[in-house]
Amino acid sequence: MIPHNRVILAKLLRANEDFAVPPAKTTSFRKLRDASYALLTLVPRGWIYQNMATIASLHQGFLDAVDGRRKVIFPRELDAAQTRVERIAQHDSPATFLAAVAFPMFTRAWQVLGRTQTRVHEAFLACAVERYRLAHGRYPESLSALVPQFADAVPLDVINGQPLHYRLAEDQTFLLTEIFKAQ
Protein backbone atom coordinates (compact mmCIF):
# COMPACT_ATOMS: atom_id res chain seq x y z
CA MET A 1 0.00 0.00 0.00
CA ILE A 2 1.32 3.46 -0.94
CA PRO A 3 1.55 5.93 1.96
CA HIS A 4 -1.01 8.73 1.91
CA ASN A 5 1.60 11.56 1.55
CA ARG A 6 3.09 10.05 -1.59
CA VAL A 7 -0.35 9.79 -3.16
CA ILE A 8 -0.92 13.47 -2.44
CA LEU A 9 2.47 14.33 -3.96
CA ALA A 10 1.66 12.35 -7.09
CA LYS A 11 -1.71 14.12 -7.39
CA LEU A 12 -0.03 17.51 -7.05
CA LEU A 13 2.51 16.65 -9.72
CA ARG A 14 -0.26 15.57 -12.07
CA ALA A 15 -2.29 18.74 -11.45
CA ASN A 16 -1.10 20.34 -14.67
CA GLU A 17 -2.38 17.54 -16.91
CA ASP A 18 -5.45 17.83 -19.10
CA PHE A 19 -8.39 16.20 -17.34
CA ALA A 20 -11.23 17.21 -19.64
CA VAL A 21 -10.07 15.69 -22.91
CA PRO A 22 -7.64 12.80 -23.14
CA PRO A 23 -5.07 13.12 -25.92
CA ALA A 24 -6.03 11.54 -29.24
CA LYS A 25 -2.72 9.73 -29.38
CA THR A 26 -0.52 8.95 -26.42
CA THR A 27 2.92 10.34 -27.13
CA SER A 28 6.14 8.94 -25.76
CA PHE A 29 6.71 12.25 -23.99
CA ARG A 30 3.40 11.87 -22.13
CA LYS A 31 4.30 8.28 -21.26
CA LEU A 32 7.67 9.45 -19.94
CA ARG A 33 5.98 12.14 -17.87
CA ASP A 34 3.49 9.67 -16.47
CA ALA A 35 6.27 7.22 -15.66
CA SER A 36 8.26 9.91 -13.87
CA TYR A 37 5.21 10.82 -11.82
CA ALA A 38 4.71 7.17 -10.93
CA LEU A 39 8.35 6.90 -9.88
CA LEU A 40 8.02 9.94 -7.63
CA THR A 41 5.36 8.14 -5.65
CA LEU A 42 8.06 5.61 -4.74
CA VAL A 43 10.59 8.22 -3.59
CA PRO A 44 10.74 8.60 0.19
CA ARG A 45 9.19 11.83 1.46
CA GLY A 46 12.42 12.83 3.23
CA TRP A 47 14.32 12.81 -0.06
CA ILE A 48 11.77 15.18 -1.56
CA TYR A 49 12.17 17.55 1.39
CA GLN A 50 15.97 17.33 1.19
CA ASN A 51 15.82 18.23 -2.50
CA MET A 52 13.50 21.14 -1.72
CA ALA A 53 16.00 22.39 0.87
CA THR A 54 18.86 22.00 -1.64
CA ILE A 55 16.95 23.99 -4.27
CA ALA A 56 16.21 26.74 -1.74
CA SER A 57 19.90 26.85 -0.80
CA LEU A 58 20.91 27.14 -4.47
CA HIS A 59 18.43 29.97 -4.99
CA GLN A 60 19.85 31.76 -1.95
CA GLY A 61 23.34 31.60 -3.45
CA PHE A 62 22.16 33.54 -6.49
CA LEU A 63 20.20 36.00 -4.36
CA ASP A 64 23.30 36.66 -2.25
CA ALA A 65 25.17 37.61 -5.44
CA VAL A 66 22.97 40.70 -5.79
CA ASP A 67 22.54 43.76 -3.59
CA GLY A 68 19.06 44.98 -4.47
CA ARG A 69 19.29 48.07 -2.31
CA ARG A 70 22.44 49.33 -4.05
CA LYS A 71 21.48 47.67 -7.38
CA VAL A 72 24.83 45.89 -7.72
CA ILE A 73 25.71 42.41 -8.99
CA PHE A 74 28.77 40.71 -7.45
CA PRO A 75 30.52 38.58 -10.10
CA ARG A 76 32.53 36.47 -7.64
CA GLU A 77 29.46 35.48 -5.64
CA LEU A 78 27.63 34.73 -8.90
CA ASP A 79 30.49 32.47 -10.00
CA ALA A 80 30.51 30.76 -6.59
CA ALA A 81 26.76 30.09 -6.84
CA GLN A 82 27.20 28.69 -10.35
CA THR A 83 30.06 26.45 -9.19
CA ARG A 84 27.89 25.09 -6.38
CA VAL A 85 25.10 24.24 -8.84
CA GLU A 86 27.58 22.44 -11.11
CA ARG A 87 29.07 20.53 -8.16
CA ILE A 88 25.62 19.36 -7.05
CA ALA A 89 24.76 18.27 -10.60
CA GLN A 90 27.89 16.08 -10.71
CA HIS A 91 27.30 14.44 -7.33
CA ASP A 92 24.63 11.73 -7.17
CA SER A 93 22.84 11.88 -3.86
CA PRO A 94 19.28 11.29 -2.65
CA ALA A 95 19.34 14.85 -1.27
CA THR A 96 20.20 16.40 -4.64
CA PHE A 97 19.04 14.17 -7.51
CA LEU A 98 15.87 16.20 -8.20
CA ALA A 99 17.62 19.52 -7.60
CA ALA A 100 20.28 18.61 -10.16
CA VAL A 101 17.72 18.26 -12.95
CA ALA A 102 15.16 20.83 -11.83
CA PHE A 103 17.30 23.85 -10.93
CA PRO A 104 17.66 26.48 -13.69
CA MET A 105 20.99 28.06 -14.57
CA PHE A 106 20.75 31.75 -13.66
CA THR A 107 24.29 32.89 -14.43
CA ARG A 108 23.67 33.87 -18.04
CA ALA A 109 20.48 35.73 -17.09
CA TRP A 110 22.36 37.79 -14.47
CA GLN A 111 25.14 38.55 -16.97
CA VAL A 112 22.65 39.77 -19.55
CA LEU A 113 20.84 41.82 -16.92
CA GLY A 114 24.09 43.50 -15.84
CA ARG A 115 25.16 44.29 -19.38
CA THR A 116 21.72 45.56 -20.37
CA GLN A 117 21.31 47.73 -17.27
CA THR A 118 24.76 49.25 -17.82
CA ARG A 119 23.76 50.15 -21.38
CA VAL A 120 20.54 51.71 -20.10
CA HIS A 121 22.53 53.81 -17.61
CA GLU A 122 24.97 54.86 -20.34
CA ALA A 123 22.14 55.86 -22.70
CA PHE A 124 20.45 57.84 -19.92
CA LEU A 125 23.68 59.68 -19.11
CA ALA A 126 24.46 60.33 -22.78
CA CYS A 127 21.06 61.99 -23.17
CA ALA A 128 21.56 64.03 -19.98
CA VAL A 129 25.04 65.13 -21.11
CA GLU A 130 23.68 66.20 -24.50
CA ARG A 131 20.82 68.11 -22.86
CA TYR A 132 23.40 69.85 -20.65
CA ARG A 133 25.43 70.77 -23.75
CA LEU A 134 22.36 72.17 -25.51
CA ALA A 135 21.44 74.23 -22.44
CA HIS A 136 24.95 75.53 -21.60
CA GLY A 137 26.79 75.40 -24.93
CA ARG A 138 29.47 73.04 -23.58
CA TYR A 139 29.83 69.61 -22.05
CA PRO A 140 29.88 69.33 -18.26
CA GLU A 141 33.18 68.93 -16.43
CA SER A 142 31.83 65.93 -14.52
CA LEU A 143 28.67 63.85 -14.31
CA SER A 144 27.83 65.41 -10.94
CA ALA A 145 27.07 68.65 -12.82
CA LEU A 146 24.00 66.93 -14.28
CA VAL A 147 22.33 66.65 -10.86
CA PRO A 148 19.55 67.77 -10.19
CA GLN A 149 18.59 69.62 -13.39
CA PHE A 150 19.26 66.84 -15.92
CA ALA A 151 19.34 63.74 -13.71
CA ASP A 152 18.05 62.92 -10.23
CA ALA A 153 21.28 61.06 -9.49
CA VAL A 154 24.27 59.70 -11.37
CA PRO A 155 23.61 55.96 -11.92
CA LEU A 156 26.11 53.49 -10.56
CA ASP A 157 27.86 50.72 -12.44
CA VAL A 158 25.91 47.53 -11.70
CA ILE A 159 29.09 45.47 -11.39
CA ASN A 160 31.18 47.44 -8.91
CA GLY A 161 28.69 49.95 -7.46
CA GLN A 162 30.87 52.91 -8.45
CA PRO A 163 29.71 55.83 -10.64
CA LEU A 164 30.24 55.45 -14.36
CA HIS A 165 33.29 57.35 -15.60
CA TYR A 166 33.02 60.30 -17.96
CA ARG A 167 35.69 62.23 -19.80
CA LEU A 168 35.90 64.71 -22.60
CA ALA A 169 37.66 63.53 -25.74
CA GLU A 170 40.11 65.60 -27.78
CA ASP A 171 37.59 65.97 -30.64
CA GLN A 172 35.12 67.79 -28.32
CA THR A 173 32.98 64.71 -27.71
CA PHE A 174 32.66 62.68 -24.54
CA LEU A 175 33.19 59.09 -23.47
CA LEU A 176 31.26 57.12 -20.87
CA THR A 177 32.99 54.04 -19.49
CA GLU A 178 32.46 51.53 -16.75
CA ILE A 179 35.35 50.22 -14.75
CA PHE A 180 35.23 46.53 -13.79
CA LYS A 181 37.26 46.12 -10.61
CA ALA A 182 37.90 42.81 -8.95
CA GLN A 183 35.78 42.51 -5.84
N, C-alpha and C positions, 0 to 999 in steps of 0.2 A: 504494500500500500504506500502511495506517495504522500509524504507529509503535507499538511494543509498549506504551509508557507510557500512551498515550492509550486503548488498548484496556483496560488495567487500570483507568484512571480511569472509563471508561464502565461497566465491570463493577461497580465499587464504588458508583457512583451508582445502578445498577439493583438493588442488593442488597436494597432494601426492597420490591421488587415481589413479587407472589404467583406462585410458581413451580408450585405443586401443581395449582391449578385456574385455567384461564384464565377471564376474565370472560365471562359469557353474552353481553353486548353491549358492544362497544367504545365507550366514551364519548369525547366530544371532549376532556375533561380528560385522559384517559389518552393520547390521541393527542398532545396538547400536551406532556405529560410525556415521552413517548417521543421526540418531536421535539427537545425541549430536551436530552435526554440525547445524542441523535445529534449535535446541534450542539456539545456540549461535547467530543466526540471530535475536532472540528476546531480547537478552541482550542489555541493553543500552550501547552506545559507551563509556560513562564516566566510567562505571564499568570496562570495558575492560582496559581502560587506568589506572584506579586505581590499578587493579591487576598487570599490567605491572610495575607500580611504586613500588608496594610491592615486586614483584619478584626481581627487581633491588636492592632494599634496602636489601633484604635477601642475595643476592649475595655479596653485599658490606660488610656485616658482616663477611662472610667467607674470603673475600679478606683481611680485616683488621686484621685477625688472623694470617697473614703471613707477614714476612718482607723479600721480595724477594732479596733485596740488601744484607742483612746479611745472608740470607738463614736460617731463624729461624721461627719455628712455635710456637705460643703462646697458650698453652692449655686453659688458662682461657678465652681468647677471643673466641676460638673455641667452648668452652662449652656455652658461652653467645650467640653466633650465633645459636647454635643448640637449645637452650632454646627458643629463639625468634621464630624459625621455628615451634617448637612444640606448642607454645602459639597461633600462628596464625592458625595452623591446628585445634585447639580446639575451636576457636572463629568464629562463623558464621557471616560473614559480606559481603556485596556486594563488598567491596574493597579487600577482601582476598579469596573469595570462589574458584576462579581458581588457585590462588597461592598455596592454601593449597593442592590441588591435583596435581599440575604440578611441584612443586619445588622438586628437588632431595635432598636427604640427603647426605651431603658431609663429615660428621664427620668421618665416618669409613674410607673413602678414605684418608683423611688427616692423620689419625692415622697410616694407613698402609704405607703411604709415609714416615712419620717420622721414623718409625721403620726400614723400608727398607733402607733409606738413612743413618741411623746410622750404620747399618750393613755394608753398602758399605764403609763408612769411616773407620770402624774398620778393615775390610779386607785390605783396602789400607794401613793403618798404620802398620798392622801386616806384610805385605809384605815388607814395607820400613824398619821396625825394623829388620827383618831377613836379608835383604840385607846389612844393617849396620853391623850386627853381622858377616856375611860372609866376609865383607871387612875389619873389624877392629879386629875380633876375640873376641869381647865382645858385650854385649848389650849397647845401649846408656844410659846415665844417665837420660836424659829427651827427650821428643819428639822434642824439639827445636833443638836438635843435628842432626836431620834428614834433616833440611833445610840448604842449597838449593840442596845438592848433591842427596838425596834420595826422597825428596818431595819438591814441590814448596812452600807449606805452610802446616801448621798443620791444618787439618779440624776441624771445630767447631761442637759441639753437636747441632743438629737441634732443640732441645727443649729449651735449655737455652742460646744458643749462646756462651757458654764457650768452651775452648779446651777440648778434651777428656782427661781423666786421665790415666796415665801410671805408672806402678811400677814394679820393679823386685821382683819376688817371691823367696822364700828361696831355691827352687829346681833349681835355675838358669834358670828359664823361666820368662816370663813377663805376665802382665795382663793389658788389656785395659778396662776401664770402663767409663760409662757416668754417670754424676751426674744429677738427676732431682731435681732441686730446684723449690720451689714455686715462681711464678712470681707475 
